Amino acid sequence: MNFAYAILYVDDVGRSLNFYVKAFDLKIRFQHESGDFGELETGSTALAFSSRRLMTELQKNPSRADAKAPSFEIALTTDDVAAGVAQALASGAVLIQKPEQMPWGQTVAYVADPDGYLVEICTPMTA
């Protein structure tokens, strides 16, 4: 099996897609005309968004994200974490943790997207 996509439940799919395009230079792979679903190109695995309204219609009860009490995080790699954080903040993200050098050698920072999802901005892991 291959990991194809992760779906975040959001209030406004178009707003979320546009935020990630602006904040992280991602490209839209697909956006349904209904506005209830969209995907971003992120490499071999897509980052997808579904509206909470659609999920409610499908008899699901999605909870809201909370970056201060996350159940998971999205991680995006870059060689320049400080610049990545600055771009994300200029696009509407909220700073959760400034860039820090980790004991294993990686530089890591955290922001929250407009829906409250925790996004890690980090350097790639090295062997």
JOZI-V209286 format. One record per residue. N is the residue number from 0. RES is the residue in one small letter. SS is DSSP state (helix for helix, strand for strand, loop for the rest). OMEGA is omega in whole degrees, 0 to 359 (none if undefined). Layout:
n=N res=RES ss=SS omega=OMEGA
n=N res=RES ss=SS omega=OMEGA
This chain:
n=0 res=m ss=loop omega=177
n=1 res=n ss=loop omega=177
n=2 res=f ss=loop omega=188
n=3 res=a ss=loop omega=182
n=4 res=y ss=strand omega=170
n=5 res=a ss=strand omega=182
n=6 res=i ss=strand omega=174
n=7 res=l ss=strand omega=179
n=8 res=y ss=strand omega=187
n=9 res=v ss=strand omega=177
n=10 res=d ss=loop omega=186
n=11 res=d ss=loop omega=184
n=12 res=v ss=helix omega=180
n=13 res=g ss=helix omega=178
n=14 res=r ss=helix omega=180
n=15 res=s ss=helix omega=178
n=16 res=l ss=helix omega=182
n=17 res=n ss=helix omega=177
n=18 res=f ss=helix omega=183
n=19 res=y ss=helix omega=175
n=20 res=v ss=helix omega=183
n=21 res=k ss=helix omega=186
n=22 res=a ss=helix omega=189
n=23 res=f ss=helix omega=178
n=24 res=d ss=loop omega=176
n=25 res=l ss=loop omega=181
n=26 res=k ss=strand omega=177
n=27 res=i ss=strand omega=178
n=28 res=r ss=strand omega=184
n=29 res=f ss=strand omega=173
n=30 res=q ss=strand omega=181
n=31 res=h ss=loop omega=182
n=32 res=e ss=loop omega=179
n=33 res=s ss=loop omega=185
n=34 res=g ss=loop omega=184
n=35 res=d ss=loop omega=181
n=36 res=f ss=strand omega=176
n=37 res=g ss=strand omega=179
n=38 res=e ss=strand omega=174
n=39 res=l ss=strand omega=175
n=40 res=e ss=strand omega=181
n=41 res=t ss=loop omega=186
n=42 res=g ss=loop omega=183
n=43 res=s ss=loop omega=179
n=44 res=t ss=loop omega=180
n=45 res=a ss=strand omega=170
n=46 res=l ss=strand omega=186
n=47 res=a ss=strand omega=179
n=48 res=f ss=strand omega=175
n=49 res=s ss=strand omega=180
n=50 res=s ss=strand omega=175
n=51 res=r ss=helix omega=179
n=52 res=r ss=helix omega=180
n=53 res=l ss=helix omega=181
n=54 res=m ss=helix omega=176
n=55 res=t ss=helix omega=176
n=56 res=e ss=helix omega=179
n=57 res=l ss=loop omega=176
n=58 res=q ss=loop omega=173
n=59 res=k ss=loop omega=179
n=60 res=n ss=loop omega=184
n=61 res=p ss=loop omega=177
n=62 res=s ss=loop omega=179
n=63 res=r ss=loop omega=178
n=64 res=a ss=loop omega=176
n=65 res=d ss=loop omega=184
n=66 res=a ss=helix omega=179
n=67 res=k ss=helix omega=176
n=68 res=a ss=helix omega=187
n=69 res=p ss=loop omega=172
n=70 res=s ss=loop omega=175
n=71 res=f ss=loop omega=175
n=72 res=e ss=loop omega=172
n=73 res=i ss=strand omega=178
n=74 res=a ss=strand omega=177
n=75 res=l ss=strand omega=183
n=76 res=t ss=strand omega=177
n=77 res=t ss=loop omega=176
n=78 res=d ss=loop omega=182
n=79 res=d ss=loop omega=184
n=80 res=v ss=helix omega=181
n=81 res=a ss=helix omega=178
n=82 res=a ss=helix omega=178
n=83 res=g ss=helix omega=177
n=84 res=v ss=helix omega=180
n=85 res=a ss=helix omega=179
n=86 res=q ss=helix omega=179
n=87 res=a ss=helix omega=180
n=88 res=l ss=helix omega=178
n=89 res=a ss=helix omega=181
n=90 res=s ss=loop omega=177
n=91 res=g ss=loop omega=176
n=92 res=a ss=loop omega=177
n=93 res=v ss=strand omega=180
n=94 res=l ss=strand omega=176
n=95 res=i ss=strand omega=178
n=96 res=q ss=strand omega=179
n=97 res=k ss=strand omega=181
n=98 res=p ss=strand omega=178
n=99 res=e ss=strand omega=174
n=100 res=q ss=strand omega=180
n=101 res=m ss=loop omega=180
n=102 res=p ss=loop omega=181
n=103 res=w ss=loop omega=173
n=104 res=g ss=loop omega=182
n=105 res=q ss=loop omega=171
n=106 res=t ss=strand omega=187
n=107 res=v ss=strand omega=172
n=108 res=a ss=strand omega=179
n=109 res=y ss=strand omega=172
n=110 res=v ss=strand omega=173
n=111 res=a ss=strand omega=176
n=112 res=d ss=loop omega=183
n=113 res=p ss=loop omega=178
n=114 res=d ss=loop omega=178
n=115 res=g ss=loop omega=178
n=116 res=y ss=loop omega=180
n=117 res=l ss=strand omega=180
n=118 res=v ss=strand omega=175
n=119 res=e ss=strand omega=173
n=120 res=i ss=strand omega=189
n=121 res=c ss=strand omega=172
n=122 res=t ss=loop omega=178
n=123 res=p ss=loop omega=174
n=124 res=m ss=loop omega=176
n=125 res=t ss=loop omega=182
n=126 res=a ss=loop omega=none
